[in-house]
Amino acid sequence: MVDQIQKIVAELPDLDNVTDIWAVADGRLSEGDATFPADLGIALARAYGADAGRIWQYGSVFDHLLRLLATTPGPTNVVQALRLVSSAEVAHRKLDRYTASLLASSHPTENLTAAFTGHASEELRACLVHELALRGAAVTGVFEQLQARADAEGLIIWDVSVDSTVARAHQHAAGPAKGGSADRTTRRCLHRAG
């Protein structure tokens, strides 16, 4: 795989047509190898990212690789798309909004866990929530779904600590006093806890 990637990187500027490279990436992904398109994109960014404006082939192939990974269903493809746009070689590019749009339009929310538990930038996460909301996803339930899935996969470590402030607030926040209103009780609880 490394030799094939190195060959593509070396020959890229001399190509008149990049559809053969697209076909190679498409074929590898259809065989279940999502790592190849991500590795190829990272290698191309390392070699040509600084000269992206002068080498049209780089922009064309990179965009195809990102679109391929981000729009092909499956959580593995999401992980590899995020790895591609989050790599140090690509980090200088402003791809967060674009990637979030591609992911939100192509994947159910439960397949997007990696964006909230992996190496995605905060900007990409914020854009993804925005894109999901624009598409009518129940954003209030998104976090609970993602948290439950990440917890089931062992990606969240729960640390719980209780101090006397929390205990005091809970003791008084159990409900309104007999004959009192909930608003008055809440104010009293907040005053005592603060």
Phi, psi and chi 1 to 4 in degrees:
 res  aa     phi    psi   chi1   chi2   chi3   chi4
   1 MET       -  -42.4  177.3  171.0   81.1      -
   2 VAL   -63.0  -41.1  173.1      -      -      -
   3 ASP   -63.1  -40.4  -68.1  -22.1      -      -
   4 GLN   -65.9  -40.8 -174.0  177.5   20.1      -
   5 ILE   -64.8  -45.1  -71.7  174.6      -      -
   6 GLN   -61.3  -38.7  -71.4  173.6  -14.6      -
   7 LYS   -65.0  -44.2 -177.7  178.1 -177.8 -146.0
   8 ILE   -62.1  -45.1  -68.6  170.4      -      -
   9 VAL   -60.6  -44.0  169.1      -      -      -
  10 ALA   -67.4  -37.8      -      -      -      -
  11 GLU   -88.0  -12.6  -64.6  174.4   -5.8      -
  12 LEU   -54.1  -48.7 -173.5   71.8      -      -
  13 PRO   -63.9  -21.3  -18.6   28.4      -      -
  14 ASP   -91.6   -3.5  -61.1  -34.8      -      -
  15 LEU   -78.8  139.7  -64.5  176.3      -      -
  16 ASP   -91.3  -18.6  -68.2  -31.6      -      -
  17 ASN  -144.6  131.4 -173.6  -24.2      -      -
  18 VAL  -106.8    6.9  -65.6      -      -      -
  19 THR   -64.5  -26.3   55.6      -      -      -
  20 ASP   -66.6  -36.2  -71.5  -16.6      -      -
  21 ILE   -68.2  -41.8  -63.6  173.5      -      -
  22 TRP   -56.3  -43.8  -65.0   -4.7      -      -
  23 ALA   -64.1  -38.9      -      -      -      -
  24 VAL   -62.5  -47.2  169.0      -      -      -
  25 ALA   -63.8  -43.4      -      -      -      -
  26 ASP   -59.4  -43.9  -66.8   -7.0      -      -
  27 GLY   -64.1  -43.8      -      -      -      -
  28 ARG   -63.7  -40.9  -65.8  -66.0  -72.6  -94.0
  29 LEU   -67.3  -39.2 -172.9   61.5      -      -
  30 SER   -66.0  -22.8   68.9      -      -      -
  31 GLU   -84.3   -1.4  -66.3  168.6    1.1      -
  32 GLY    96.5    8.3      -      -      -      -
  33 ASP  -100.3   84.4 -175.4    4.4      -      -
  34 ALA   -77.5  -16.2      -      -      -      -
  35 THR   -69.7  -36.2  -56.4      -      -      -
  36 PHE   -58.4  -52.5  179.7   83.1      -      -
  37 PRO   -60.6  -37.3  -20.6   29.1      -      -
  38 ALA   -67.0  -45.3      -      -      -      -
  39 ASP   -62.5  -40.2  -73.2  -14.4      -      -
  40 LEU   -63.8  -45.2  177.5   57.4      -      -
  41 GLY   -61.1  -41.3      -      -      -      -
  42 ILE   -66.2  -42.9  -67.5  167.7      -      -
  43 ALA   -64.1  -40.1      -      -      -      -
  44 LEU   -66.5  -40.6  -70.6  170.0      -      -
  45 ALA   -64.2  -38.7      -      -      -      -
  46 ARG   -62.9  -40.5 -174.1  178.8  -54.6  121.9
  47 ALA   -82.1  -38.1      -      -      -      -
  48 TYR  -126.0   -1.4  -56.2  113.4      -      -
  49 GLY   -54.8  -39.7      -      -      -      -
  50 ALA   -70.4  -26.0      -      -      -      -
  51 ASP  -105.6   24.9  -64.2  -34.2      -      -
  52 ALA   -54.5  -35.3      -      -      -      -
  53 GLY   -71.1  -27.3      -      -      -      -
  54 ARG   -90.2  -21.6  -66.0 -174.9  -44.9  143.9
  55 ILE  -114.3   94.3  -57.7  173.3      -      -
  56 TRP   -61.9  -30.9   69.3  -93.7      -      -
  57 GLN   -61.7  -38.2  -62.1   92.7  -30.3      -
  58 TYR   -61.3  -50.5  164.6   70.5      -      -
  59 GLY   -59.7  -41.5      -      -      -      -
  60 SER   -65.1  -47.5  178.9      -      -      -
  61 VAL   -69.7  -43.7  172.2      -      -      -
  62 PHE   -59.8  -46.6 -173.8   90.0      -      -
  63 ASP   -61.1  -41.3 -175.1   62.3      -      -
  64 HIS   -62.2  -43.6 -178.9   78.8      -      -
  65 LEU   -63.1  -44.8  -63.8  171.1      -      -
  66 LEU   -64.9  -45.6  177.7   56.1      -      -
  67 ARG   -62.8  -40.2  -72.0 -178.9   66.0   80.0
  68 LEU   -59.6  -50.3  178.1   66.2      -      -
  69 LEU   -68.8  -42.3  -71.6  168.6      -      -
  70 ALA   -76.1  -22.5      -      -      -      -
  71 THR  -107.0   -7.4   60.9      -      -      -
  72 THR   -85.8  124.5  -57.0      -      -      -
  73 PRO   -58.6  146.0  -22.8   32.9      -      -
  74 GLY   128.5  136.8      -      -      -      -
  75 PRO   -63.0  -30.6    8.6  -13.9      -      -
  76 THR   -64.0  -38.7  -57.1      -      -      -
  77 ASN   -67.7  -35.8  -60.3  -31.4      -      -
  78 VAL   -61.9  -47.3  171.3      -      -      -
  79 VAL   -58.6  -44.0  168.9      -      -      -
  80 GLN   -71.5  -35.1  -67.9  -56.6  -39.6      -
  81 ALA   -63.5  -41.3      -      -      -      -
  82 LEU   -67.4  -38.0  -67.2  169.5      -      -
  83 ARG   -63.0  -40.0 -174.1  170.9   71.9   88.3
  84 LEU   -63.7  -51.8  173.7   57.1      -      -
  85 VAL   -76.1  -17.2  -62.4      -      -      -
  86 SER   -96.4   -3.4  -59.2      -      -      -
  87 SER   -68.1  152.7   68.3      -      -      -
  88 ALA   -59.7  -33.6      -      -      -      -
  89 GLU   -67.7  -26.2  -67.0   81.8   -1.6      -
  90 VAL  -107.7  -12.5  179.5      -      -      -
  91 ALA   -56.1  -25.2      -      -      -      -
  92 HIS   -72.6  -19.0   67.5  -79.0      -      -
  93 ARG   -80.0  144.6  -64.3 -169.3   59.8 -174.3
  94 LYS   -90.4   82.4  -64.7  -68.5 -177.6 -172.8
  95 LEU  -111.5    1.0  -65.3  172.5      -      -
  96 ASP   -60.8  -51.1  -67.6  -30.0      -      -
  97 ARG   -63.7  -44.2  166.2   77.5   50.6 -160.8
  98 TYR   -61.2  -47.7  179.3   58.3      -      -
  99 THR   -64.8  -42.9  -56.6      -      -      -
 100 ALA   -60.6  -40.8      -      -      -      -
 101 SER   -64.2  -44.3  177.8      -      -      -
 102 LEU   -61.9  -46.7  -67.9  172.5      -      -
 103 LEU   -64.5  -45.9  -69.4  170.5      -      -
 104 ALA   -65.2  -31.9      -      -      -      -
 105 SER   -82.8  -11.2   66.5      -      -      -
 106 SER  -119.2  -10.8  -56.5      -      -      -
 107 HIS  -132.8  144.7  -62.9  -85.2      -      -
 108 PRO   -68.2  152.8   19.4  -25.7      -      -
 109 THR   -57.0  -33.6   54.1      -      -      -
 110 GLU   -66.2  -19.7   59.6  -90.2    7.0      -
 111 ASN   -86.9   -0.5  -75.7   -6.0      -      -
 112 LEU  -101.0   14.0  -60.1  173.7      -      -
 113 THR   -53.4  -40.9  -54.7      -      -      -
 114 ALA   -59.1  -28.9      -      -      -      -
 115 ALA   -67.3  -25.4      -      -      -      -
 116 PHE  -103.8   -9.6  -62.6   93.2      -      -
 117 THR  -122.0  -10.2   58.2      -      -      -
 118 GLY  -100.5 -144.6      -      -      -      -
 119 HIS   -97.3   19.3  -61.5  -71.6      -      -
 120 ALA   -69.4  148.7      -      -      -      -
 121 SER   -71.7  158.9   69.6      -      -      -
 122 GLU   -61.7  -35.7  -69.4  -58.4  -43.6      -
 123 GLU   -62.4  -44.2  178.6   72.4   16.5      -
 124 LEU   -64.0  -40.9 -168.3  143.1      -      -
 125 ARG   -62.2  -45.7  -69.9  175.9 -179.7  147.3
 126 ALA   -62.5  -42.9      -      -      -      -
 127 CYS   -64.0  -37.6  -69.3      -      -      -
 128 LEU   -65.8  -43.5 -174.8   55.2      -      -
 129 VAL   -61.3  -43.2  169.2      -      -      -
 130 HIS   -61.2  -46.9 -177.4 -111.0      -      -
 131 GLU   -62.9  -39.7  -69.2  -68.9  -28.1      -
 132 LEU   -64.0  -41.6  -70.9  169.2      -      -
 133 ALA   -63.9  -41.0      -      -      -      -
 134 LEU   -62.2  -29.9  -71.4  173.6      -      -
 135 ARG   -90.0    6.7  -75.6  165.3  173.4   74.9
 136 GLY    85.7   10.6      -      -      -      -
 137 ALA   -68.6  143.9      -      -      -      -
 138 ALA   -73.4   90.1      -      -      -      -
 139 VAL   -62.5  -31.7  178.3      -      -      -
 140 THR   -64.0  -30.1   54.6      -      -      -
 141 GLY   -89.1  -13.3      -      -      -      -
 142 VAL   -61.0  -47.4  169.3      -      -      -
 143 PHE   -64.3  -39.5  -64.7  112.6      -      -
 144 GLU   -65.0  -41.8  -70.7   81.5    4.5      -
 145 GLN   -63.0  -47.1  -70.1  174.8    2.0      -
 146 LEU   -65.6  -40.2  -65.5  170.3      -      -
 147 GLN   -64.8  -44.0 -178.4 -179.4    6.5      -
 148 ALA   -62.4  -43.0      -      -      -      -
 149 ARG   -68.0  -43.1 -175.1  167.0  177.1  160.1
 150 ALA   -64.3  -38.0      -      -      -      -
 151 ASP   -65.7  -42.0 -167.8   26.7      -      -
 152 ALA   -63.9  -32.0      -      -      -      -
 153 GLU   -85.4    1.8  -66.5  174.8   10.9      -
 154 GLY    74.6   23.4      -      -      -      -
 155 LEU   -91.2   -6.4  -60.2  172.2      -      -
 156 ILE  -118.3  133.5  -63.6  177.0      -      -
 157 ILE  -107.8  123.2  -62.1  171.6      -      -
 158 TRP   -96.1  119.9  -66.4   95.6      -      -
 159 ASP  -112.4  126.5  -71.2  -30.1      -      -
 160 VAL  -120.9  131.2  177.9      -      -      -
 161 SER  -137.3  142.6   64.1      -      -      -
 162 VAL  -126.8  132.4  177.6      -      -      -
 163 ASP  -119.1  178.3   64.5   11.0      -      -
 164 SER   -65.5  -27.5   61.2      -      -      -
 165 THR   -64.4  -44.2  -55.0      -      -      -
 166 VAL   -65.6  -43.5  172.7      -      -      -
 167 ALA   -62.8  -42.2      -      -      -      -
 168 ARG   -64.6  -43.0 -136.4  179.7   14.2 -107.7
 169 ALA   -64.3  -39.4      -      -      -      -
 170 HIS   -71.2  -35.3  -73.7  174.0      -      -
 171 GLN   -60.6  -39.7  173.2 -172.7   -5.0      -
 172 HIS   -94.1  -10.9  -63.5  -72.0      -      -
 173 ALA   -97.1   15.1      -      -      -      -
 174 ALA   -70.3  -19.9      -      -      -      -
 175 GLY   158.4  176.2      -      -      -      -
 176 PRO   -70.2  150.1   21.4  -27.8      -      -
 177 ALA   -67.3  158.0      -      -      -      -
 178 LYS   -59.4  125.6  -70.4 -177.7 -177.5  176.3
 179 GLY    79.9   -1.8      -      -      -      -
 180 GLY  -103.7  172.8      -      -      -      -
 181 SER   -98.3  158.0   72.1      -      -      -
 182 ALA   -65.1  -36.4      -      -      -      -
 183 ASP   -64.1  -44.4  -69.8  -20.3      -      -
 184 ARG   -64.8  -40.9 -158.6  169.2   -7.7  145.4
 185 THR   -64.2  -43.1  -56.9      -      -      -
 186 THR   -62.3  -44.6  -56.5      -      -      -
 187 ARG   -61.0  -43.0  -80.1 -164.8  -60.8  -90.4
 188 ARG   -62.5  -42.0 -160.8  169.8   55.5 -123.1
 189 CYS   -64.2  -44.8  -67.4      -      -      -
 190 LEU   -64.8  -37.8  -68.3  174.7      -      -
 191 HIS   -64.9  -44.4  175.1   71.0      -      -
 192 ARG   -68.8  -39.5  -72.8 -178.6 -175.2  165.8
 193 ALA   -71.1  -31.5      -      -      -      -
 194 GLY   -77.9      -      -      -      -      -
